[in-house]
Amino acid sequence: MDIPKVQVEAREDVLFLKSEFRKSVHQCLDSNRHLQRCREQSADKETDAQQHYTQLTGDIDTLISQWVDNIFQLAGPNIQVNGLEYNQAMRPNVVMDDYDESLHQETQQLQAEVEALTILVAEQRKTIPDMLETAVARQLEHRLQHLNDDLTGTNGTRNPPPVTNSQSPGSGKTASPVPERTRAEFDQALGSLLELQKVNTEHCYDAYVQRQQESFN
């Protein structure tokens, strides 16, 4: 489980925290006995010593600023500023709107719905083909039984096949329509299978697109 990131409303809040942190570090250094003694000794000596102390404190200030910046940079991956990642939000030319908590919650909800739909589609890809295969097999079996009933009379005897245009009288050969009809029934069942698969895919995609459009409206 991921640990939630620290949420900061504005870039100015981060700058304020950094400034307060620097002040705290300077207060700790000012209370350091060694630095106090060095400052007192430089005040009693010549100008060169004072300049050396001033340069030393300037270098210390620079190192402190760099140290504070490095600390916040290391902590940056765990901080979000107005919903943006730390490195992106702290760029000087980035203009940010006020943080909208309701919009953030809606985005999180949409992301959860997308993940749920992805899982649903993955599960349907495993189960629906078998279900469709069973349904088509049953439909073909029903159609074949219906054809058999058409060819078989109520007394259990087989009805003579109907005369078609391709029959030649007196030839003794009858062109039975059963293979063509069976072929047509199979093509119809296969078309129904493909159409059902297409409708299921389009339904999942349309639902996803509709949610995305609603989120931007």
N, C-alpha and C positions, 0 to 999 in steps of 0.2 A: 504494500500500500504506500503510495507516494505521500510525503509530508507536505501539507499546504505551504505555499510560499508566503512570505511576509508581504502584506498589501499596504502600499503607501499611496496616498491620494494624488500628490503632486511632486514635481521635481524639486520645488522649493523646500519641501519637507526633508528631502534627503540632504540638500545643501545645509539646512539648519542643523540637522543631526551631526554632520561633519564638522560644522563650525563649533558646536558645543563640545564635541569630542576633542577638538584641538585645544579649546580653552581649558578643558579638564587636564589635558596632558601638560600644558604650560603651567597650570597651577601646581601640579605635582613637581615639575622641574624647579619652579620658583621656591618651593619649600625644601629643596634639596640643600643640605648643609655645605656640600662641596662647592656648588655653584654660588651659594651665598657668600662663602669665604672668598671665592675668586672675584666676585663682583666688588666686595669691600676692598680687597687688595688693589684692584685696578683703579678704584676711585682715589686711592691715596698716592698713586704713582704717576708717572709722566704720561703725556698724551699718547705715546706709542702703545703703552699698556692698555690704555682705554680703547684705542682703536682696535687693538688685538682682541679685546673682550667683545667689542661691538661686532667685529667680524665673526667671532666664535658663536655668539648668540644668533647672528643671522644664518650661519650654517646650520645651527641646531633647529631653527625655525623651518628651514628648507627641508631638512631630514624628517622633521615631524610631519610636515604637510605631505611629503611623499609616502611616509609610513601610513598615515590615515587614508590616503587615496588607495594605497595597496590593500588595506584591510577591507574597504568598501568594495573594491574590485573583486576581491576573493569572495566576499559575501554576495556579490551581485547576482549569481545564478539562483539564489534563494529569495530574491526580492523582485516584486513587480510594482511598477510605478504607473498608476492609473490604467492598470490592465496590460501595460507593455512590459517587455523584458527590460531589465536594468540597463544593459549596454545601449539598447535602442532609445530608451526614454531619456538617458542622460546626455544625448547628443545635443549640442547647443542650438542647432537649427530646427529641432523637432518642436512642432506646435501641437499641444494636446488639449482636447476638450475635457470638461469636467468628468470625473469618474462616475459612471452610471451603473449602480449595483444591479438594478433590475435587468439591464441589457446584458450584463455579465452572466446573471443567472439564466437568462434566456439562451445565451450562447452555449452555456454548459449543458442545458437541457437538450438543445438541438444536437449537440455533439453526442450525447448519450443516446438519442433516438437514432442517429446515423449508425452508431455502433450496434444497437439492437437490431436495426434493419439488416446490417451486414451479417450478423449471426443468423437471423431468420432466413436470409437468402441462402446462406451456406447449408443450413439444415434442410431447406426445401430442395436444394440440388441433390441431396442424398436420398430423400424420401419420395419426392414427386415422380421421378422417372419410374420407380417400381409401381407406384399407385396408378400411373397412366398406363403402364404396360398391362397391369391386371384388368383395368377398366376396358382397354381396347380388346384384350383377349375375351372378356365376357361379352362385349358387344359383337365381336366376330362369331362367337359361339351361338349367340342369340340369333344373329342373322342367318347363319348356316342352318340352325334348327328351323327357322322360318321358311327357308328355301326347301328344306326337306319336307316340311308340312305341306308346302304348295305342290310338291311333286307326288306326295302320298295322299291317297283318298281317305275318306273317313272310315272305309272298311278295311284299311290296312294295305290295299293294293296300290301300286304305283300308277298315277295318271299318265296317260300318253303325253308326250311333249307337244306343245302347240306348234302349229305349222307356221313357219316364217317365210319371208319373201325369198330366202335363199334356197328353200326346198324346191326340188324339181319333181313334179308329180310322176309317180311310177318309178322313180329312181331307187326307192327303198332306203334312202339316206336322209336323216333328219339333222339339221344343224341345231343342236341343243343350246338354249340361251343360258344354261347354268354357269359355265365358266365365265362368260362375259359379265353376268350379274354378280357372281362372286368377286370377280376382279373389281367391279364398280363399288361393291360394298367395302372391300378392303381399302381401296383408294379413299373412299369417304371416311372410313375410320382413321386412316393415317392422316388425312387432312384435319380431322377433328383433333387428333393428338398434337399436331404441329400448331394449330390455332390456339389450343388451350395453353401450350407452353409459351407461345408468344404473348398471350393475354396476361399470363402470370408474371412474365418478365416486365412487360410494360406497366403493369399495375404497381409493382415494387418501385420501378424507376419514377413513375409519375408521382407516387406518394413522396418520394425523396425530393423531387424537384419542387413540388408544391410547398413542402416544409421550408425549403431554402428560400423560395420566393416570399413566403409569409414572414420569414425572419428579417428580410431586407425592407419590407413595406412598413 
